[in-house]
Amino acid sequence: MAIAETQVYMPQAPRPRLRLLEDERWLAFMLLVPTVVLLGLFIAYPFVRGILLSVTNTRVGVPGDFVGLANFYKIFNDGIFRTSVYNTFVYTGVTTVFKLALGLWLAMLLNRNFRGKAFTRASSCCPSSSRPCCRPSPGSGCSTRRSAFSTGCSTISA
C-alpha cells in the first residue's frame, strides 16, 4: 500500500488589489475618483465651455471666430442688460429681506405660549411628513426635543 500524502492547508496571501486598498492613501484616492469625475463632467466642463463660447461669435449650428472681450463690451454698453442686472439685484435684496423678516416674525409668533402651540409647531416644521410630529414614536427620527444630531422635525417643546 502506498502511503497517503497528507495535504496541509496553507493560507494564501491576499491579492495585491486588496492589499493596495488597505493603504489609506490609495483608498482615499479610489474613493475620490468618482467624485472628481462627476464634478469635472457636470461642473468643470460646462464652465470651461461657457467661457470659450463667451469669447467667440458662435451662432447655433455655425462655428464662430474668436472675438475676445468684444461680447462683454457689447453687453455692458447695452441699456437693457444694465436694467435687467439692476432689477435682479433689487429683486434679490427685497425678497431676502422680506423672507428674513417673515421668518423672524413666524419664529417669534411660535415662541409665544398659546393653546395648540405644539400642534402648530409640529405642522409648520414638518409639512412634508405624512404624519404629524407632535406625538413622536421611538425611532421615528422626528421628535419635539431637539438634539445635536436630530433629523426631521426640529421643534423645541416648552
Helices and strands as residue ranges (DSSP letters): H 16-22, H 24-39, I 40-44, H 45-54, H 70-76, H 79-111, H 117-125
